[in-house]
Amino acid sequence: MILDRFRLDERVAVVTGAGRGLGAAIALGFAEAGADVLIAARTESDLEKVAQQIRDLGRRAHIVVADLADAEACAALAATAVAELGRLDIVVNNVGGAMPTPLLDTSPRRLNDAFGFNVANAHALVRAAVPLMLEGAGGGSIINITSAVGRMPGRGFAAYGTAKAALAHYTRLAAMDLSPRIRVNAIAPGSIATSALEIVAGDEAMRTAVEQATPLRRLGDPAEIAAAALFLASPAGGYLTGKVIEVDGGLIAPNLDIPIPDL
């Protein structure tokens, strides 16, 4: 059966930034497909809610409360997954971000911080996870969450867009180094209806403008990102590596205008 290829029975995944939003949706999607999941984020109460939902699906959940802006905290998740859940098959690097800032107000330190948070910390977890994946499962799947802004120019995104573009190309490079036993892919979401976009979702005029600037005329649903992650993590996506899947409603230009004036 073709749907059997989307199963993750008895596999173990680590999902960062999983207390809410895309990370929570991905963790729950994996659990529905049969995986046990280590979820990590800063807020324990958010993680507990997601963990309970995973357990209600009949799967195991382990929470790690950590500041994932710390590369060492990211790297430690791999060994914790093996210690608590027995193995490691899948890693989803979902943490990241940077506030929009005009180019001339973006200091070198801010750019370095964005690169560290979005790229270097993902690399720290990858380095820690790969030996354990090879040892316990013989291989695995790594999924990086990038952004549509990583490929489209828009004002105010010098730090965030550059970091996400770097993560996308890191995905391609890592896929070459880790093939054939570990697949590395990425998802580049567009405007998804999560708490990170609440300033848009809560303003009817702004939401309408964003939707009208999106070819599919709506915001994305977190479950649509989770479905893409499930495809990449499961045998269904077994012939993909080094690819960035764009789940963005068809965007060819930014759909959210940052009001930065001309010089």
N, C-alpha and C positions, 0 to 999 in steps of 0.2 A: 504493500500500500504506500502511495506517495506520501501520505501524511506521517507515516512512521519515520520518514527521514528527518522530520522536524522534532523528534523526541530527544530528550537529554537525560534519559533514565540513568540513575546512579552516578551521574557526573556532578562535579563540584565546581562552582563558579565564585569568583570574587568580583563584586561590583562596588566601585567607589562612588561617593556622592549619592548614596542610595537611601537617604532618609526621606526624600520626596522627589517630585518631578520625574525626569527621565530615568534617573538611577533606580528609583523605586519601581517604576513601570517595568524596566528591564528585569530587575530581580524577581518580580512577581511573574513575569512572562516565563522566565527560566523555570521557576518553581512549578508553574502549570504544566510545563513540558517534562517535568520529572527530575529537575536538578535540586540539589541542596545548595544553599547560598550563604556565603559570608558577605554581610553588608556593612559598609563603613561610612561614617560621616561624623560631624561634630556634635549633633544634637541627639542625645540618648532617647528622648521621648519620641522623636520622629522614627528612629530606628526600631524602637520597640513595637510601634504600630505596624510597620512593614513586616517585622519578624513574625508577629502574630498572624498576619495574613498569609505568610508563607507556611507557617505551621498548620493553619486551617486548611491548606491545600494538601496536607499530609507529608510535607517535606521538612527537612531540618534547616534551621536558620541559626547563624551565629553572628552576633553584633560586635563591632569594634568601634568604640567612641574615640575619635582621634582627629587632630588637626591635620588634614591631608595636604596642607601647604608645606608640610615637613616631609622631605624626601625619605628620611629614615622611617617615618611612620607608614608611608606608602609601601616601602620595601618589606616591612615587617608583616604585612597582611598575607603574603604568600606562605610563610612558615606557619602562621596562625591557622590558615585554612587547612593545611595538612594535619596539624596537631589536633584541631577540633573536629574536622569533618572527614579526615582520612586520606584525602588526595586533592589534586588540583588539576582541572582540565580547561578552565575558561577564565580569562581575565577581561574585565571591562573597565577601561580608564575613562571615567566619566567626570571627574572633578576638573575644574578649570574656570576661567573667566578673567575679565579685566574691565574696569569701568571705561566707557567712552570718554575720550579726552582729546582736545585739539592737538594737532601734531606738535606745535611749538611749546605746548604745555606738557608734553610727554617726555619726562626726563629719562636719561639712560638707565637710571635705577628702576623706573617704572617699567621700562621695556624689558630689562633683565628679570624683574619680578614676574612679569607676564610669561616670559619664556620658561622660567623655572616652574611656575605653577601649572602651566599647560603642557609642557613638553618634558622637562628634566624629571619631574616627579613621576610622570608616566613611565619614563625610561627606568627609573629606580625600581618600580614594581615589576616591569618586564624582566630586568636583570635578575631579580630575586626569584621570579616565578618560573622562568624557563628551565633551570636545572630540576626543579621539583616536578614540573610537568613531564619532562623526559623520563625521570626516575620512576614516577608512579603510574603515569598513564601512557607513556611512550610518545606523547605528542599533545597537541592542544590547539586552542584558538584564542587569539588576543584581538580585542576590538577597542579601538580608540574613538572617542566622540569628539569630532572636530566641529566645524560650523560652516554654514554657507558663506559667512563673512571671510573665511579663509581663502576664498577664490574670487570674491566680488569686491571691487573697490567701493568704499564709502567713507565719508568724512567721519572722523572721530575714532576710527578703529585701527590706528597705527599699531598699538600694542596688542590688542586682542586678535585682530586679523592676521598680523604677522606671526603671532604664536600659533594660531590655529592652522595657518598655512604650513608652518614648520612641522606641526604634528601630522598633518596629512602626508608630507613627504617623508617624515620619519617612518610612517606606516609602510610606505613603499620600500624604503631602505631596509627596515627590520625584516620585512617579508622575505627579501632576498637572502639575508644572513641566516634566517631561521628555517628556511625551507630545506627539505620537504616535510619535516615532522611537525612544525608549528606554523599555523597559518596566521597572518596578521592583516587585518582589514580595518576600515574605519567607516563611520557614519557621519555625514555632514548634515545636521538638521537645519531647517529653516526656522520660521517663527512657529513655535510649538506652545500650546496653551498650558503653561506651567506657572508656578509662582514666580519664576524668574521673569516672566512677561506680564506680570499683573498690572503694571502701569499701562500696558496696552489693553489688556482684556477688560480692565475696569473703566476705561474711558471709551464710550460708545463711538465718538467721532474718530478717535485715533484708531480704534479697532477696525472701523469701517474702512479707513484709509489704507491700513495695512492689508486688509483682505482684498480690497480692490486693486492693490498693487501686486497681488499674488495671482498667477494664472489660474489656480484652482479656486480662488475667491474665498478662502477660509484659512483659519489657523490650523496647524496640524494637531493631532491628538497624540499624547505620549505613548499610547498603545501602538501607534504606527511606527514609532522609533523602536519600541520593544519587539515588534514583529520583524523588523529589519535585523535587529541584534540576534534574534532567535535563528533566523535564516543563516547568518554568518557563523554563529556558534555551533550549529547542528550539522549533521551529515548532509542536509539539504544544500548547504553552501560549501561542501567539501572540495569543490574545484575552484574556489576563489581564494586568492591571496594577493596582497599588495594593492587592493582596490579600495576606493572611497565611494560609498553609495550615497548619493545625494537625495535625501528625503526632505524636500523643501517646497513642495507645491508647484514646482516648475520654475523657480526663480531664475532670472538671468540678470537681475540687477537688485540692489537692496530695496526692501519694501518698507523700511523704517528710516525716515529722514531725521538725522541728528542736526538740529539747527545751529550749525557752525557757520558764521558769516565769512564772506570773502575777506581776504587780507586787505 
